[in-house]
């Protein structure tokens, strides 16, 4: 069966990978709805609720402190690494992922389409200011809500929250 799969991959006109939480659980990241998933913990459905974020961003930042802002401590799993190598060799055209953990990029994938957005960029909900994940993470890890240095409004990750449309790109 593996030989047949390998042959199909090599002979595909456009080989892409579509990934979800399952590959990141191999890296020690909780999925959302699995038996030990994030949503098994009390009130975590509030973490990615856009209405709650606008009312009180500390709910998101408090709950995401480890889950999102601890991602720099996570290493890509074997699947992330293999997909990056397949892309490097010109076999894989792109990765389409539901994940918001940046592990594909950390593994070396360049053409990653993040359909639920990405925490790699945070933006001011009031003006056009943007900040990198690394910069915001320094603040968010302390439990403080990061604010825009230009206007003082809170910064939001470019993750699609419940109640928001998927990114047009």
N, C-alpha and C positions, 0 to 999 in steps of 0.2 A: 504493500500500500504506500509506503514512503517513496518508493521509486516512481510510482505513478504520480504522486503529488509533486515530486521534484520535477518530473518531466512536464507536468502541466504548468508549473511556475516558470520554468525556463522557456517554454513555448508560448506563453501568454503574450498577447500583443500589448496589453496594459495591465500589469500586475500591481494591485494596490492591497493594502491590509486595512481592515476595519477592526479597531480594538476597543475594548471596554475595560471595566474594572477588574475582570478576571486576571489579566496579565499583571496588574499592579498589586494584586493581593500576594503574588509571588515575591514582591519587593517589600512586603510588610505593611502595605497600605490597606486600610479597611475599605471594603466596598460599601455601597449605600444600603442595599436591601437584603444582603445575605444573612445567614444565620447569626453571624457575629457582626453584622453590618452597622454602620454609623447610625442608621435610623432606629436601631434597637435601644439606643441610649435616650433618656428622657429629653424631650423638647428639641432634639436636633433637627426636626423638620423646620424649625424656625431659622436655622442657620442661613439657608439660601432663599429666604422669603423676601422679595424685594420691598414689600410694604413695611415689613418689620425693619429692614435695613434703613429705609428712609426715616422711620420714626426713632429708631435707636440702633445705630451701627455697632454699638458695643456688644449687642447680642451676637452678631456675626463674628466680630473680632475676638470675642471671648471664646466662642466655640471653635473657631478656626485656628486659634493660637498654635495648637500642635498639628492638627490635621493638614492645614495649608502651609503655615509658616514654619513648620518643622520639616518641610520637604527637602531642604538642603542637606538633611542628614540621611535621606533615603538614596539607595543606589538602584540603578536599573536592574531588572530581572533579565534572565536569559532571553526571553522573547524580545524585549526591547533591544538587546544587543544584536541578536540575529537579524532583526528587521533593519537596524542601522547598517549592518554589514551588507545585507542584500541591496539596500539603496546605494551604498558606496560602490558596489560592483556594477551598478546600472541595471540590476534585475528588477528591483522594486521601484515603482514610480513615485509613490507617496504613501503616507500613513494617514488614515482618517480615524480620528479617535474621539471617543466620548469623554476621555479622561482629562482631568484638570491638574495633573500632578507633575507635568514637565519632564517625565522620565524618558520619553522618546527623544527629546532634544538632548537630555543629559547623556543618553546612550550614543548620540552622534547623528541621529536622523535630522535631515535638513528640511525636507518637504513634508511638514506635519500640518494637517488641517484639523484644528481643534473645534469640533462642532458645538461644544458647550462653552466656548470662550476659553480664556486663559488667565491665570493670575500673573503672568509675566509682565503685564502692564496694569497699573492702577491709574485711575483718572479721577479728577475732581468732578463731583456731581453738579458743580455750579459753573465752572469755567473750563477752559481747554487745557489746563495743566495736566501733565502725566508724569508718572514716576515708575521706576523699575521695581520688579519684585524684590530684588536684593535690598534696595533702599527702604522700601515699605516694611519688609520682613524684620529689619532691625528694630523698628518701632513696634510692630504688631506682636512680636515675641514677648515684649514686656507687658502686654495686655492693654496698651494704650491705643486708642483709635487714632490712626494717622490723619492729619489734616493738611489741606493745601496751603503751601507757604505764600501763595498769591492772594487768596480770598478768605481762607480760614474754613471753608467747607470740608466735609469729610471726603476721603479718597475711597473709591470703590474698585475692587478688582474687576477686570474685564471678563469675569465669569458670568455666564447666563444664570440668573437667579430665577426661581419660580415666579411667574408673573411677567417675565420679560421674553421678548422674541429672541430666537437664535440669531447669532451674528450674520449679517447679510453676506459678508465675504465668504 
